[in-house]
Amino acid sequence: MSMTRRILVTASTIAFALLVSVMPARADLMITSFWTHEIYRYKNDGTFLGVFVPQYYGGAYRPVALEWGNLGLYVVNDGGDDVVTYNPVSGAQQGVSFRETV
């Protein structure tokens, strides 16, 4: 992937996702960081809540996209060719949902 395309893909996938939890109704903004290998959590008013998935934790390597699903937060890694699932409350890795095989 060319650097220009990677920057565009990264910019477009500074992924926004809403977390509607079972706890009191609240929507959080999740943002991936391609360069620091982390996922950050913000309140819907923009207040930083902290690092949701720390650097390299549980397979987070250059995360480029995320989506909420039945099992939690699905994270697509640029370098790992896989989709890793994280607990929607704690950020703990729940497993690899998909791994590319050649």
Z-matrix of the N, CA and C atoms (Angstrom, degrees):
N
C 1 1.433
C 2 1.523 1 107.66
N 3 1.323 2 117.69 1 130.94
C 4 1.456 3 120.78 2 -178.15
C 5 1.523 4 110.00 3 -68.37
N 6 1.340 5 115.77 4 157.14
C 7 1.458 6 120.65 5 -179.00
C 8 1.527 7 110.97 6 -61.68
N 9 1.340 8 117.51 7 -40.00
C 10 1.461 9 120.75 8 178.86
C 11 1.514 10 110.61 9 -61.97
N 12 1.320 11 116.40 10 -45.60
C 13 1.462 12 120.20 11 -179.97
C 14 1.524 13 110.22 12 -66.34
N 15 1.318 14 116.94 13 -39.88
C 16 1.464 15 120.93 14 179.17
C 17 1.522 16 110.32 15 -61.29
N 18 1.340 17 116.77 16 -42.94
C 19 1.461 18 120.32 17 178.87
C 20 1.521 19 109.85 18 -63.28
N 21 1.338 20 117.28 19 -43.44
C 22 1.464 21 120.60 20 178.30
C 23 1.516 22 111.14 21 -63.81
N 24 1.322 23 116.35 22 -44.48
C 25 1.460 24 119.93 23 179.16
C 26 1.519 25 109.82 24 -63.40
N 27 1.327 26 116.60 25 -43.93
C 28 1.455 27 120.55 26 179.77
C 29 1.528 28 110.49 27 -62.97
N 30 1.335 29 116.29 28 -44.48
C 31 1.461 30 119.66 29 179.73
C 32 1.526 31 111.24 30 -63.02
N 33 1.318 32 115.75 31 -40.36
C 34 1.464 33 117.98 32 -178.72
C 35 1.515 34 112.03 33 -76.82
N 36 1.317 35 117.06 34 -18.24
C 37 1.466 36 119.25 35 -179.64
C 38 1.516 37 112.05 36 -110.46
N 39 1.330 38 116.53 37 20.95
C 40 1.458 39 117.30 38 166.04
C 41 1.515 40 100.18 39 -67.74
N 42 1.305 41 110.04 40 73.02
C 43 1.458 42 123.65 41 -159.67
C 44 1.512 43 112.63 42 -60.78
N 45 1.311 44 112.28 43 133.82
C 46 1.448 45 120.25 44 175.86
C 47 1.516 46 108.27 45 -103.80
N 48 1.289 47 116.73 46 131.08
C 49 1.461 48 120.49 47 176.96
C 50 1.513 49 107.75 48 -143.76
N 51 1.295 50 115.39 49 143.82
C 52 1.457 51 119.62 50 177.60
C 53 1.509 52 109.50 51 -101.54
N 54 1.291 53 114.82 52 135.13
C 55 1.463 54 120.69 53 175.82
C 56 1.510 55 107.25 54 -108.82
N 57 1.308 56 114.77 55 114.82
C 58 1.456 57 119.52 56 174.11
C 59 1.522 58 104.94 57 -106.87
N 60 1.299 59 115.62 58 107.00
C 61 1.458 60 119.66 59 -173.07
C 62 1.517 61 111.32 60 -93.74
N 63 1.318 62 114.48 61 169.51
C 64 1.448 63 121.25 62 178.01
C 65 1.523 64 109.42 63 -75.18
N 66 1.310 65 116.62 64 -22.45
C 67 1.457 66 121.86 65 177.63
C 68 1.531 67 107.71 66 -67.82
N 69 1.310 68 118.96 67 -173.27
C 70 1.462 69 119.46 68 179.54
C 71 1.525 70 110.40 69 -50.25
N 72 1.322 71 115.28 70 138.55
C 73 1.466 72 120.75 71 -174.78
C 74 1.521 73 110.89 72 -51.90
N 75 1.306 74 115.41 73 125.41
C 76 1.457 75 121.20 74 -179.43
C 77 1.516 76 107.44 75 -161.46
N 78 1.298 77 116.25 76 142.20
C 79 1.458 78 120.73 77 177.24
C 80 1.522 79 108.05 78 -116.31
N 81 1.330 80 116.07 79 126.41
C 82 1.455 81 121.26 80 178.55
C 83 1.517 82 109.26 81 -109.88
N 84 1.304 83 114.77 82 150.22
C 85 1.451 84 122.83 83 177.38
C 86 1.518 85 107.34 84 -100.95
N 87 1.330 86 116.81 85 125.88
C 88 1.457 87 121.81 86 179.48
C 89 1.536 88 107.38 87 -109.64
N 90 1.314 89 117.11 88 132.79
C 91 1.464 90 121.96 89 -179.00
C 92 1.521 91 109.00 90 -129.22
N 93 1.330 92 115.03 91 129.04
C 94 1.464 93 119.58 92 177.57
C 95 1.523 94 109.81 93 -86.61
N 96 1.317 95 115.25 94 149.31
C 97 1.456 96 121.11 95 175.07
C 98 1.523 97 108.54 96 -121.34
N 99 1.313 98 115.44 97 104.98
C 100 1.461 99 122.06 98 -179.48
C 101 1.524 100 111.16 99 -60.32
N 102 1.338 101 116.75 100 -40.18
C 103 1.461 102 120.73 101 -172.15
C 104 1.523 103 113.33 102 -82.92
N 105 1.335 104 118.54 103 -28.16
C 106 1.466 105 119.51 104 179.85
C 107 1.526 106 112.17 105 -103.52
N 108 1.332 107 117.70 106 -3.91
C 109 1.465 108 122.59 107 177.12
C 110 1.533 109 112.13 108 63.34
N 111 1.325 110 116.76 109 36.52
C 112 1.455 111 121.33 110 -177.81
C 113 1.527 112 110.43 111 -128.49
N 114 1.329 113 115.01 112 165.61
C 115 1.461 114 121.27 113 172.66
C 116 1.513 115 106.54 114 -125.33
N 117 1.334 116 115.77 115 127.32
C 118 1.462 117 122.00 116 -175.96
C 119 1.521 118 110.16 117 -105.20
N 120 1.328 119 115.25 118 149.53
C 121 1.466 120 121.26 119 178.93
C 122 1.531 121 108.94 120 -117.94
N 123 1.340 122 114.93 121 132.34
C 124 1.456 123 122.16 122 178.14
C 125 1.519 124 109.16 123 -127.10
N 126 1.332 125 116.41 124 149.53
C 127 1.458 126 120.05 125 171.29
C 128 1.519 127 107.64 126 -71.25
N 129 1.335 128 116.10 127 162.28
C 130 1.464 129 118.44 128 -178.30
C 131 1.528 130 112.83 129 -66.82
N 132 1.339 131 118.73 130 -11.60
C 133 1.467 132 120.83 131 175.24
C 134 1.531 133 112.07 132 -92.19
N 135 1.362 134 116.75 133 2.19
C 136 1.456 135 121.37 134 177.46
C 137 1.518 136 114.91 135 97.94
N 138 1.325 137 118.06 136 -3.50
C 139 1.460 138 121.50 137 179.22
C 140 1.528 139 109.97 138 -70.34
N 141 1.328 140 116.18 139 127.97
C 142 1.467 141 121.96 140 179.81
C 143 1.517 142 109.62 141 -70.02
N 144 1.329 143 117.57 142 124.76
C 145 1.460 144 122.74 143 179.18
C 146 1.526 145 112.67 144 -98.39
N 147 1.322 146 116.82 145 -16.85
C 148 1.453 147 119.85 146 178.24
C 149 1.515 148 112.98 147 129.85
N 150 1.312 149 113.97 148 -177.65
C 151 1.460 150 121.24 149 178.46
C 152 1.525 151 107.48 150 -82.18
N 153 1.319 152 117.12 151 120.57
C 154 1.460 153 122.17 152 -179.55
C 155 1.524 154 111.02 153 -81.67
N 156 1.325 155 117.01 154 -45.07
C 157 1.468 156 122.76 155 175.07
C 158 1.528 157 106.50 156 -124.98
N 159 1.352 158 117.33 157 113.24
C 160 1.466 159 120.10 158 -178.12
C 161 1.529 160 113.18 159 -69.09
N 162 1.311 161 114.39 160 166.54
C 163 1.460 162 122.52 161 -178.07
C 164 1.528 163 112.11 162 -51.12
N 165 1.334 164 115.06 163 125.42
C 166 1.467 165 125.04 164 177.25
C 167 1.531 166 114.37 165 62.73
N 168 1.331 167 118.75 166 5.54
C 169 1.453 168 120.65 167 -175.80
C 170 1.530 169 111.18 168 -67.32
N 171 1.292 170 116.14 169 128.58
C 172 1.455 171 121.78 170 172.61
C 173 1.511 172 114.74 171 54.04
N 174 1.302 173 117.92 172 35.44
C 175 1.456 174 120.25 173 175.82
C 176 1.516 175 115.03 174 95.29
N 177 1.311 176 118.36 175 5.06
C 178 1.467 177 120.20 176 178.28
C 179 1.529 178 108.36 177 -75.59
N 180 1.314 179 115.85 178 100.89
C 181 1.455 180 121.18 179 178.64
C 182 1.527 181 108.04 180 -131.78
N 183 1.311 182 116.60 181 110.07
C 184 1.465 183 123.90 182 -177.00
C 185 1.536 184 110.14 183 50.75
N 186 1.338 185 117.55 184 63.02
C 187 1.465 186 119.70 185 178.60
C 188 1.524 187 110.59 186 -65.18
N 189 1.318 188 116.31 187 132.13
C 190 1.464 189 120.27 188 -176.75
C 191 1.518 190 113.78 189 -117.28
N 192 1.321 191 117.47 190 -15.12
C 193 1.461 192 119.52 191 179.58
C 194 1.513 193 109.11 192 -158.22
N 195 1.315 194 115.62 193 154.01
C 196 1.453 195 119.54 194 175.59
C 197 1.515 196 109.87 195 -146.69
N 198 1.322 197 113.83 196 157.90
C 199 1.465 198 120.95 197 -178.08
C 200 1.519 199 107.94 198 -155.10
N 201 1.328 200 116.57 199 142.40
C 202 1.457 201 120.60 200 174.68
C 203 1.508 202 108.71 201 -85.28
N 204 1.326 203 117.13 202 135.86
C 205 1.458 204 121.88 203 179.19
C 206 1.511 205 111.20 204 -141.14
N 207 1.306 206 116.39 205 -170.47
C 208 1.464 207 122.05 206 -177.27
C 209 1.523 208 113.50 207 -60.05
N 210 1.316 209 117.47 208 -33.48
C 211 1.466 210 121.13 209 -176.75
C 212 1.518 211 113.86 210 -93.35
N 213 1.318 212 117.91 211 -7.55
C 214 1.462 213 120.94 212 -178.52
C 215 1.512 214 110.80 213 134.66
N 216 1.310 215 115.99 214 -142.96
C 217 1.460 216 122.49 215 -179.35
C 218 1.523 217 109.05 216 -92.60
N 219 1.327 218 116.77 217 117.85
C 220 1.465 219 122.41 218 177.48
C 221 1.532 220 107.43 219 -92.80
N 222 1.326 221 116.37 220 128.28
C 223 1.461 222 121.36 221 -178.34
C 224 1.523 223 109.08 222 -121.94
N 225 1.330 224 115.63 223 127.40
C 226 1.461 225 122.02 224 177.72
C 227 1.522 226 107.28 225 -97.41
N 228 1.329 227 115.63 226 127.29
C 229 1.460 228 121.88 227 179.15
C 230 1.519 229 110.53 228 -100.53
N 231 1.315 230 116.10 229 139.53
C 232 1.461 231 120.94 230 177.73
C 233 1.518 232 110.76 231 -70.42
N 234 1.311 233 117.22 232 -42.49
C 235 1.455 234 120.45 233 -174.33
C 236 1.510 235 115.03 234 -92.71
N 237 1.325 236 118.06 235 -12.22
C 238 1.444 237 119.87 236 -173.13
C 239 1.508 238 115.69 237 -100.28
N 240 1.330 239 118.04 238 -10.23
C 241 1.463 240 122.37 239 -179.11
C 242 1.523 241 111.60 240 52.53
N 243 1.327 242 116.45 241 38.79
C 244 1.445 243 119.54 242 179.80
C 245 1.525 244 110.61 243 -148.21
N 246 1.328 245 114.84 244 171.37
C 247 1.457 246 122.45 245 174.71
C 248 1.526 247 106.37 246 -120.29
N 249 1.313 248 115.91 247 119.72
C 250 1.462 249 121.61 248 -178.06
C 251 1.522 250 108.12 249 -105.52
N 252 1.336 251 116.48 250 140.66
C 253 1.457 252 121.81 251 -179.40
C 254 1.523 253 109.38 252 -106.92
N 255 1.361 254 115.46 253 134.31
C 256 1.461 255 122.02 254 179.63
C 257 1.522 256 110.52 255 -120.81
N 258 1.330 257 116.09 256 147.33
C 259 1.452 258 122.19 257 176.50
C 260 1.524 259 109.42 258 -60.87
N 261 1.344 260 118.89 259 131.28
C 262 1.462 261 120.82 260 -175.49
C 263 1.521 262 114.60 261 -69.93
N 264 1.312 263 118.41 262 -14.71
C 265 1.463 264 120.75 263 -179.35
C 266 1.521 265 111.45 264 -101.99
N 267 1.330 266 116.88 265 -50.66
C 268 1.464 267 120.76 266 -173.80
C 269 1.522 268 114.22 267 -92.63
N 270 1.335 269 117.39 268 -23.82
C 271 1.460 270 120.50 269 -175.05
C 272 1.516 271 113.28 270 85.36
N 273 1.332 272 117.17 271 2.73
C 274 1.470 273 120.96 272 179.87
C 275 1.530 274 109.97 273 -69.74
N 276 1.320 275 116.07 274 141.05
C 277 1.459 276 119.91 275 179.10
C 278 1.524 277 109.77 276 -66.22
N 279 1.329 278 116.06 277 134.61
C 280 1.462 279 122.10 278 178.73
C 281 1.517 280 111.88 279 -106.20
N 282 1.322 281 117.18 280 -9.36
C 283 1.452 282 120.26 281 177.82
C 284 1.507 283 112.32 282 139.30
N 285 1.327 284 114.64 283 175.88
C 286 1.466 285 121.72 284 176.88
C 287 1.519 286 107.30 285 -98.63
N 288 1.325 287 115.75 286 119.47
C 289 1.462 288 120.72 287 -176.99
C 290 1.516 289 112.35 288 -82.42
N 291 1.315 290 115.88 289 -28.44
C 292 1.455 291 120.76 290 -178.13
C 293 1.513 292 108.22 291 -152.75
N 294 1.309 293 116.63 292 137.96
C 295 1.459 294 121.06 293 175.68
C 296 1.505 295 107.42 294 -135.67
N 297 1.341 296 115.84 295 128.61
C 298 1.467 297 120.45 296 179.04
C 299 1.521 298 109.08 297 -72.00
N 300 1.324 299 115.08 298 132.54
C 301 1.468 300 120.33 299 175.02
C 302 1.519 301 108.25 300 -120.35
N 303 1.302 302 114.83 301 145.49
C 304 1.465 303 120.10 302 -178.10
C 305 1.498 304 109.41 303 -110.87
